[in-house]
């Protein structure tokens, strides 16, 4: 005995596949040009002390990228801040943790300081490890005409 539902199965599968594909395409984010991201010369490099050992580490900005989407309350920025964290040369490099403080400041079109936030990133060094290249992810919303300033904050 033949089932009358089998001829519908292939067309139903194709329809469901097409609907899934169209739904996935409809939910893709629409990226827009990001506002300026700048860093003051003094904030590109900073020195910090490691927790416990008080060993000095040097942190530097090593590239900043962003992806931006339009939002109801402004522009949502997904910012990735690359760092180079280097321990000063020593005979022994024991394991330890360095906290890197990064300021994110919104600057208005007229140069006035808007909101600010401090990010605290902890970098763990293993024994005899001298350099790390972490990436810190940061989400912030700015309004049209504003820009973002990122700066390392010294820890000494």
N, C-alpha and C positions, 0 to 999 in steps of 0.2 A: 504494500500500500504506500503510495506517495504522499508526502506531506505537502500541503499547499503553502506552508510558510517558508520552505527552503528557497524558492525563487526570490523572495524578498531579502534574504539574508545578505547576499553580496552588495546590493544597492544600499541597504541599511548600514553596512560596515563602511562603505565609501562615504556616505552622508555624515556619519558620526566622525570619521577621520577628518573630513573637510571642515566640519564645525569646530573640532578641537584645534585644527591648524589656524583657522581664522580667529578663534578666541585668543590663542597664544600671540598672534600678531597684533591684535588690538590692545593687548596689555603691555606691549613694549614701551619703555620710557622714551620720552622725546627730550633729547639733550639740547641745551641752548649754550650760547657763548657765556663763559663765566666772567664775573667781574674781576678786576685786577686783584692779584695777590702779590704783595710786596713784602720785603724784609729789610729792616734798617741795617746798615753796615755793622753796627755794634751788636746786632742780634743774630748774626750769622754763625758766630762761634762763642762758646762759653766753657768755663771750667767748673767742674763739680767734684765733690768728695764722694768716694764710695762708702756705703754703709759698713760699719764695723771696722774696716782697715784704715779708713781716712786716706786712702790712696787717691791721688788726683787723676781725673779723667778729663779728656778734651772732647767736647761734642761740637759737631758742625752740621749745618743744614747741607743735605746732599741731594737737593732736588725736591720740588714741590709740584704736584699735579692735582688737577681737580676735574670732576664731572659735575655739571650743573643741570638742574631741571626747574622749569617754571612751577611755582606753587601759588596757592591763593594768597599766602602772606609774604610772598617775595620770591627769592631764588634759593632753592635748596642746593647747597654745595657739599659734595662728598670729596674731602680733601685728603690726599696722601702726602705725608711729610717724611721724606727720606732723611735718615741721619747717618753720620759716620761718628762712632764713639770709639775713642782710642785711649788706651792706658799709656801712661808715660813709661819709658823703658825702665826695667828693674831686673835684678838677678832672679827674683821669684815673683811670679804672678799668681797669687792664690785666688781661688774662686771668690766671687763677691757680687754685690748688686750696686748699680749706680742709678740714681733717680735723675731723670732729665726733665726739667720744667720748661714747657713751651707756652708762650702767651699767644692767644688768638684775639686780636682786637679789630672791631668793626670801626672803620673811619667813614664819617659822613662826607658828602660831596664838597662841603665847605672846609674840610679838614678837621672838624670837631670829632673828638673821640666819642664813640658810641659804647656799645656793650663790649665787655672783655671777659675772657675766660682763661684759666690756666689749666693746661693739660699736664698730668704727671705720668711720665712713662718710666717704668722700671726695666732696666736692662741687666740681665744676668750673665756674668762672665764665668766660664769654667776655668779650671786651673790652666795656666800658661796661655790663655786666650788673650790676645792683645787688642784686636779690632773687631767691632760689630757693625753691621749695616742694617739696622732695623727700619721698618716703615711704620709710622704712626698714622692710623686712620682717624679722621675727625669729621664730624657732621655739624654744619652750621647753616642757618638761614639768614640771608641778607636781603635788603631792599634794593630796588633799582637805584643806581647812583652811588651806592656805597661800595667800599672795597675792603678786603681783608688784609691785615698785616699780621705776619707770624714772626716770632722772635724767640730765640733761646734766652732763658733767664739764668744768669750765673748763680752758682751754688756755693761760692767761696766767700 
